[in-house]
Amino acid sequence: MSTVIASTTLQNKPIAIRRLVWVGPLAAIVAGAANLVVFAVEKAALGISFILAMQPGAAAAPLPAAMVFMESVIPALAAAVLLALLVKFTGRPILIFQIVSAVFLLGSFGGPLAVPADTLTKLGLISLHIVAAVVIVGLLTTLAREKESSR
């Protein structure tokens, strides 16, 4: 019962734009770090090669870890800006943010599916997209909420 009450209380707290100033970069770093861990595990334990052409017509090469990190950071920062705009201009920013995030996540699968690479690499890339989305949306919609005022 207390879990339901805590969850309901959290859902009713508004997002504080001033908290997004630090939660956005935090979500970026955590998403990047989480994806580096998943990337390393997928390479070492599952044997995923992550060899792909980075651009059309380019020769296939191993995906650099730095790219995995940066491709997690940039969407996190953009998501924080989007959430701030939704807070300012809409009445239900979290719901809209979650819907937009889900649509972007599904759309992001197009990149890995279109890249000329083996199936395991494509699935590995998709898993990185899912990890980034869960971390980014989760942190932005929980840590950016107003703190409880002490009464």
C-alpha positions as CSV (number, residue, x, y, z in Angstrom):
1,M,0.0,0.0,0.0
2,S,2.8,2.4,0.8
3,T,4.3,1.8,-2.6
4,V,1.2,2.9,-4.3
5,I,0.9,6.0,-2.2
6,A,4.6,6.9,-2.8
7,S,4.1,6.4,-6.6
8,T,1.0,8.5,-6.6
9,T,2.6,11.3,-4.7
10,L,5.6,11.3,-7.1
11,Q,3.3,11.5,-10.1
12,N,1.5,14.6,-8.7
13,K,4.8,16.6,-8.1
14,P,5.5,19.1,-10.9
15,I,8.8,19.2,-12.7
16,A,11.1,22.0,-11.6
17,I,12.9,23.5,-14.6
18,R,15.7,24.7,-12.3
19,R,16.4,21.0,-11.4
20,L,16.6,20.1,-15.1
21,V,19.8,22.2,-15.2
22,W,21.7,19.5,-13.3
23,V,19.4,16.5,-13.9
24,G,19.9,16.8,-17.7
25,P,23.7,16.6,-17.6
26,L,23.4,13.8,-14.9
27,A,21.1,11.8,-17.1
28,A,23.5,12.3,-20.0
29,I,26.5,11.0,-18.1
30,V,24.6,8.1,-16.5
31,A,23.1,7.1,-19.9
32,G,26.5,7.2,-21.5
33,A,28.1,5.2,-18.7
34,A,25.3,2.7,-18.7
35,N,25.6,2.2,-22.4
36,L,29.4,1.8,-22.2
37,V,28.8,-1.0,-19.7
38,V,26.2,-2.7,-21.9
39,F,28.4,-2.2,-24.9
40,A,31.4,-3.9,-23.2
41,V,29.3,-6.8,-21.9
42,E,27.7,-7.3,-25.3
43,K,31.2,-7.4,-26.9
44,A,32.9,-9.5,-24.3
45,A,30.2,-11.9,-23.2
46,L,28.0,-12.1,-26.2
47,G,30.7,-11.7,-28.9
48,I,28.9,-9.0,-30.7
49,S,31.3,-7.5,-33.2
50,F,29.8,-4.0,-33.6
51,I,31.5,-3.8,-37.0
52,L,29.6,-1.5,-39.2
53,A,29.9,1.3,-41.8
54,M,29.6,4.6,-39.9
55,Q,28.5,6.5,-43.1
56,P,27.0,5.3,-46.4
57,G,29.8,4.2,-48.7
58,A,32.4,4.0,-45.8
59,A,34.3,0.9,-45.0
60,A,33.0,-1.2,-42.1
61,A,34.9,-0.6,-38.9
62,P,34.5,-1.3,-35.2
63,L,32.2,1.0,-33.4
64,P,34.3,3.3,-31.1
65,A,33.3,3.4,-27.4
66,A,33.5,7.2,-27.5
67,M,30.7,7.2,-30.1
68,V,28.6,5.0,-27.9
69,F,29.0,7.5,-25.1
70,M,28.4,10.6,-27.2
71,E,25.3,9.1,-28.9
72,S,23.8,8.7,-25.4
73,V,24.8,12.2,-24.1
74,I,23.4,14.2,-27.0
75,P,19.8,12.8,-26.8
76,A,19.8,13.2,-23.0
77,L,20.6,16.9,-23.3
78,A,18.0,17.3,-26.0
79,A,15.4,15.5,-23.9
80,A,16.1,17.8,-20.9
81,V,15.5,20.8,-23.2
82,L,12.3,19.2,-24.6
83,L,11.0,18.5,-21.1
84,A,11.7,22.1,-20.0
85,L,9.7,23.4,-23.0
86,L,6.9,21.0,-22.2
87,V,6.8,22.1,-18.6
88,K,6.6,25.7,-19.7
89,F,4.1,25.4,-22.5
90,T,1.8,22.4,-21.7
91,G,-0.5,21.2,-18.9
92,R,0.7,17.6,-18.8
93,P,4.4,17.7,-19.6
94,I,5.4,14.3,-18.2
95,L,2.7,12.4,-20.1
96,I,3.6,14.2,-23.3
97,F,7.3,13.7,-22.7
98,Q,6.8,10.0,-22.2
99,I,4.8,9.6,-25.4
100,V,7.3,11.7,-27.4
101,S,10.1,9.7,-25.9
102,A,8.5,6.4,-26.8
103,V,7.9,7.6,-30.4
104,F,11.5,8.7,-30.7
105,L,12.8,5.4,-29.3
106,L,10.8,3.4,-31.8
107,G,12.0,5.7,-34.6
108,S,15.6,5.4,-33.4
109,F,15.4,1.7,-34.3
110,G,15.5,2.6,-37.9
111,G,19.2,3.5,-37.8
112,P,20.4,0.2,-36.5
113,L,18.0,-1.8,-38.7
114,A,19.2,0.1,-41.8
115,V,22.9,-0.1,-41.2
116,P,24.8,-2.8,-43.1
117,A,25.8,-5.0,-40.3
118,D,25.2,-8.5,-38.9
119,T,22.0,-9.2,-37.0
120,L,23.7,-9.4,-33.6
121,T,25.2,-6.0,-34.1
122,K,21.8,-4.6,-35.1
123,L,20.2,-6.1,-32.0
124,G,23.1,-4.8,-29.8
125,L,22.6,-1.3,-31.1
126,I,18.9,-1.5,-30.5
127,S,19.6,-2.6,-26.9
128,L,21.8,0.5,-26.4
129,H,19.0,2.7,-27.6
130,I,16.6,1.1,-25.1
131,V,19.1,1.5,-22.2
132,A,19.6,5.1,-23.1
133,A,15.8,5.8,-23.3
134,V,15.1,4.1,-20.0
135,V,17.9,5.9,-18.1
136,I,17.1,9.3,-19.7
137,V,13.4,9.2,-19.3
138,G,13.6,7.7,-15.8
139,L,16.0,10.2,-14.4
140,L,14.5,13.3,-16.0
141,T,10.9,12.4,-14.8
142,T,11.9,11.5,-11.3
143,L,14.9,13.6,-10.2
144,A,13.6,16.8,-11.8
145,R,10.5,16.9,-9.7
146,E,10.0,19.5,-7.0
147,K,11.3,18.6,-3.7
148,E,8.9,18.1,-0.8
149,S,8.6,21.1,1.3
150,S,9.1,20.6,5.0
151,R,6.1,21.5,7.1
